[in-house]
Amino acid sequence: SISYATVSNFVHAARQSRGFAAIYTMSNGASVAGPLVFGFVADSFHLGVSVAAMVGATLITLPLAIFLRPALKRTDA
């Protein structure tokens, strides 16, 4: 995943093991929580609501990507 590749760009070399640990922990947590949360939403409301919630959750990441883009350019120089 691209998030694993950028850890070295955002975390000091002496603390990279903690950066990777945080990324792996969040990734594994999301892998468990995602199906539980969206399954609950689908069961409680409707499958369409669950899909719309997934779309919304995915689109929320776009502003973060736009915000972090200048930081990636600084590390390439």
C-alpha positions as CSV (number, residue, x, y, z in Angstrom):
1,S,0.0,0.0,0.0
2,I,1.1,3.5,-0.6
3,S,0.8,4.4,3.1
4,Y,3.6,1.9,3.9
5,A,5.9,3.5,1.3
6,T,5.4,7.0,2.7
7,V,6.2,6.2,6.3
8,S,9.8,7.1,5.8
9,N,8.8,10.5,4.3
10,F,6.8,11.5,7.4
11,V,8.6,9.8,10.3
12,H,12.1,10.4,11.5
13,A,14.5,7.5,10.8
14,A,14.9,6.7,14.5
15,R,11.2,6.3,15.0
16,Q,10.3,4.5,11.8
17,S,9.5,1.3,13.6
18,R,6.8,3.1,15.5
19,G,5.5,4.6,12.3
20,F,5.2,1.3,10.7
21,A,3.6,-0.2,13.8
22,A,1.0,2.6,13.8
23,I,0.2,2.1,10.1
24,Y,-0.1,-1.7,10.5
25,T,-2.2,-1.4,13.6
26,M,-4.6,1.1,12.0
27,S,-4.8,-1.1,8.8
28,N,-5.6,-4.2,10.8
29,G,-8.1,-2.4,13.0
30,A,-9.9,-1.0,9.9
31,S,-10.0,-4.5,8.4
32,V,-11.9,-5.7,11.4
33,A,-14.1,-2.6,12.1
34,G,-15.1,-1.9,8.5
35,P,-17.2,-5.0,7.9
36,L,-18.7,-4.8,11.4
37,V,-19.7,-1.2,11.1
38,F,-21.0,-1.3,7.5
39,G,-22.7,-4.6,8.2
40,F,-24.5,-3.1,11.2
41,V,-25.5,-0.1,9.1
42,A,-26.9,-2.4,6.3
43,D,-28.8,-4.5,8.8
44,S,-30.2,-1.5,10.6
45,F,-31.1,0.7,7.7
46,H,-30.7,-0.6,4.1
47,L,-27.9,-1.9,1.9
48,G,-28.1,1.3,-0.1
49,V,-27.4,3.4,3.0
50,S,-24.4,1.2,3.8
51,V,-23.0,1.6,0.3
52,A,-23.6,5.4,0.5
53,A,-21.8,5.5,3.9
54,M,-18.8,3.6,2.3
55,V,-18.7,6.1,-0.5
56,G,-18.8,9.0,2.0
57,A,-16.0,7.4,4.1
58,T,-13.9,6.9,1.0
59,L,-14.4,10.5,-0.2
60,I,-13.4,11.9,3.2
61,T,-9.8,10.7,2.4
62,L,-9.5,13.1,-0.6
63,P,-9.1,16.3,1.4
64,L,-6.4,14.5,3.5
65,A,-4.6,13.4,0.3
66,I,-4.7,17.0,-1.1
67,F,-3.5,18.4,2.2
68,L,-0.5,15.9,2.4
69,R,0.5,16.4,-1.2
70,P,2.8,19.4,-0.6
71,A,4.6,17.4,2.1
72,L,5.3,14.6,-0.3
73,K,6.8,17.1,-2.8
74,R,9.1,18.6,-0.1
75,T,10.5,15.1,0.6
76,D,11.2,14.4,-3.1
77,A,13.5,17.4,-3.4
